[in-house]
Each structure stands twice: as C-alpha cells, then as structure tokens.
Amino acid sequence: MDIRKITDQYYVAPQVDPADMVDVAAAGITTVICNRPDAEVPPAFQADAVEAAARAAGLDFVVLPLTHQTMTPENVAKQAQAAGAAGGPVLAYCASGTRSTVIWCLAQAGTMATDEILSTARQGGYDLDAMRPTLDAIAQARRG
C-alpha cells in the first residue's frame, strides 16, 4: 500500500485493497474517502467492498467518486467538509492518488498561497504545477 502524506491530516493513495483497512487503521487514519468511481474497478475493489472492510476495522468511510467532469465546486466543498469533520487523519484514494490530491489543492485555493499548495502536493509526490492558473483564479474569486 502506497500512502502518501499531503498534510498531517490528509493522506492520499492509489486504489486500496479491502484487506489493507486493518493496516490503515493501525497507521492512525480515522476516515477513508473513496474518490474512485466503481466503474473503474472490479467488484472486489468497489466502494461497498472497501467500506465494509473499513467499517470492520473501525474506520469512517465516505464515498465521493470523482472524474474530470465531477471535480465541481460542490464536490470540492463536500471533500473539504468530510476531511474537516473527520476525527483524525483522512486517507483519500483514487486510481493513483492524483484526483484525491487535486481536490485537496482546489479546496485550499484562497486559504493557502498557490506556491505553498503546489509545494505541498509536490512533497507528497504529485507535480500539479499545471494547476497554477486554476488555483490563482479560484483564489482571486474567493477573495472577491
């Protein structure tokens, strides 16, 4: 399992295996967020299977499947709310961890400097510098 730290409270990973949930809980994670649509994976790795294993391991579980088309302001807000409401560190997963990192970046626009957002993502292993214009535009819009 490849868990990557974005912040002390937000981690990302590529597709997780239901069998990984005991180790996820042992690592101190309290909530798992599934950002991967079920259509992308076989039934054994779909949200219901991972959720059952997560809950059996004592973890909270949130389903918020993301695609390019569903990376909307509403879903950015839902992800931020789920992460913020968690009682501890969150692990968000998708195919590679990129979507889960992108949505974190979008949520930070306007609250963190763009350079800091991109640097934080890069330290987690995700080079998202191409997002700079989008992050700057969101930050400007949020400032009014």
ROKEMI-747572 format. One line per field, with one value per residue (C-alpha): residue in one letter; x, y, z. Coordinates in pm, 1 decimal, always signed. Layout:
N
rest	[a:...]
X	[X:...]
Y	[Y:...]
Z	[Z:...]
//
This chain:
144
rest	[m:d:i:r:k:i:t:d:q:y:y:v:a:p:q:v:d:p:a:d:m:v:d:v:a:a:a:g:i:t:t:v:i:c:n:r:p:d:a:e:v:p:p:a:f:q:a:d:a:v:e:a:a:a:r:a:a:g:l:d:f:v:v:l:p:l:t:h:q:t:m:t:p:e:n:v:a:k:q:a:q:a:a:g:a:a:g:g:p:v:l:a:y:c:a:s:g:t:r:s:t:v:i:w:c:l:a:q:a:g:t:m:a:t:d:e:i:l:s:t:a:r:q:g:g:y:d:l:d:a:m:r:p:t:l:d:a:i:a:q:a:r:r:g]
X	[+0.0:+136.2:+7.6:+143.2:+134.3:-3.1:-51.9:-56.2:-431.9:-467.0:-311.1:-371.8:-320.7:-376.3:-653.6:-665.6:-744.7:-1015.1:-750.5:-547.6:-804.2:-664.1:-322.3:-482.4:-646.7:-320.5:-146.3:-375.2:-612.8:-970.3:-1159.5:-1124.7:-1262.5:-1322.8:-1272.1:-1270.5:-1586.7:-1697.7:-1699.8:-1317.7:-1261.7:-1380.8:-1646.8:-1390.1:-1243.7:-1562.6:-1670.3:-1909.2:-1635.0:-1380.8:-1641.3:-1734.9:-1368.4:-1306.8:-1601.3:-1497.9:-1157.7:-1326.8:-1285.1:-1536.8:-1595.1:-1709.6:-1791.5:-1728.6:-1637.6:-1455.1:-1390.0:-1271.3:-1635.2:-1734.6:-1448.3:-1703.2:-1704.3:-1981.7:-1769.8:-1462.8:-1670.5:-1802.1:-1448.6:-1322.8:-1618.3:-1565.0:-1194.4:-1257.5:-1523.7:-1308.2:-1197.3:-837.1:-625.5:-800.3:-692.5:-844.1:-787.5:-846.4:-655.3:-318.4:-383.9:-380.8:-754.6:-753.2:-462.7:-616.7:-937.1:-733.4:-546.8:-872.0:-1010.3:-700.2:-710.5:-764.8:-672.9:-311.1:-74.7:-65.6:+309.1:+251.0:-33.5:+175.8:+483.3:+280.7:+139.8:+489.4:+626.9:+355.8:+475.3:+231.0:+355.6:+45.9:+213.3:-16.8:-297.5:-142.1:-373.6:-681.0:-571.4:-490.0:-830.9:-1015.9:-818.4:-898.0:-1268.1:-1283.2:-1121.7:-1391.0]
Y	[+0.0:+338.9:+602.3:+949.5:+1235.3:+1562.3:+1716.9:+1581.4:+1533.7:+1443.9:+1145.4:+1001.3:+663.6:+471.7:+212.3:+39.6:-324.4:-405.3:-619.5:-300.2:-145.0:-300.4:-152.8:+182.3:+193.8:+86.7:+379.7:+621.1:+704.5:+758.4:+820.1:+681.5:+877.6:+687.5:+917.3:+631.7:+556.7:+194.1:+168.3:+186.1:-123.1:-483.8:-558.2:-674.0:-320.6:-116.3:+123.0:-120.0:-379.9:-128.3:+35.4:-295.2:-365.9:-8.5:-12.7:-356.4:-200.7:+84.1:+347.0:+600.1:+586.2:+846.9:+784.2:+1077.0:+940.1:+1190.5:+1226.7:+1523.3:+1616.5:+1584.7:+1788.6:+2062.6:+2334.0:+2137.9:+1823.6:+2020.9:+2156.3:+1807.0:+1664.8:+1952.7:+1912.8:+1537.9:+1583.4:+1868.2:+1676.6:+1366.3:+1288.9:+1247.8:+1189.6:+1111.5:+881.2:+969.2:+727.5:+701.3:+527.4:+691.9:+945.0:+1232.5:+1311.7:+1299.1:+1544.5:+1769.6:+1807.1:+1892.3:+2159.3:+2308.0:+2327.2:+2512.3:+2782.3:+3116.3:+2984.6:+2897.8:+3064.4:+2886.6:+2824.8:+2657.2:+2441.2:+2320.8:+2266.1:+2061.5:+1845.5:+1803.4:+1689.4:+1422.4:+1306.7:+1492.6:+1757.8:+1965.5:+2285.8:+2293.8:+2379.0:+2716.1:+2928.5:+2749.1:+2782.3:+3150.6:+3213.0:+3033.7:+3225.2:+3555.5:+3468.7:+3367.4:+3693.8:+3879.7]
Z	[+0.0:-104.1:+140.0:+68.5:+317.5:+187.5:+533.3:+888.3:+849.3:+478.9:+305.6:-39.5:-201.8:-521.3:-516.0:-179.6:-116.9:+139.0:+313.2:+371.3:+605.1:+923.1:+838.1:+751.1:+1093.7:+1261.8:+1087.7:+1275.1:+991.5:+1114.8:+789.5:+438.0:+142.9:-180.0:-481.1:-732.8:-933.2:-911.1:-1293.2:-1287.2:-1071.8:-1039.4:-773.8:-515.0:-508.2:-540.7:-269.0:-95.6:-50.5:+76.3:+300.2:+465.5:+540.7:+659.2:+896.8:+1027.1:+1105.8:+1295.4:+1024.6:+899.5:+523.6:+272.6:-92.5:-327.6:-671.7:-888.3:-1258.3:-1457.7:-1511.3:-1145.1:-999.3:-929.4:-663.0:-486.8:-471.7:-364.9:-76.1:+9.4:+20.3:+233.7:+469.7:+502.0:+569.4:+812.7:+1004.6:+1046.7:+1398.0:+1284.1:+975.8:+647.1:+365.5:+27.9:-258.6:-632.2:-912.9:-846.3:-569.3:-818.5:-813.0:-433.6:-433.1:-699.2:-497.5:-187.3:-386.2:-515.4:-161.9:-40.6:-311.1:-142.5:+202.9:+123.2:-122.4:-458.0:-425.5:-88.2:-223.3:-516.7:-299.6:-52.3:-333.0:-480.3:-142.4:-146.5:-488.0:-712.8:-955.8:-1017.7:-1132.9:-1436.6:-1193.3:-1106.2:-1328.0:-1193.3:-831.8:-881.5:-1043.3:-762.7:-500.5:-669.9:-694.8:-327.2:-222.6:-411.7]
//
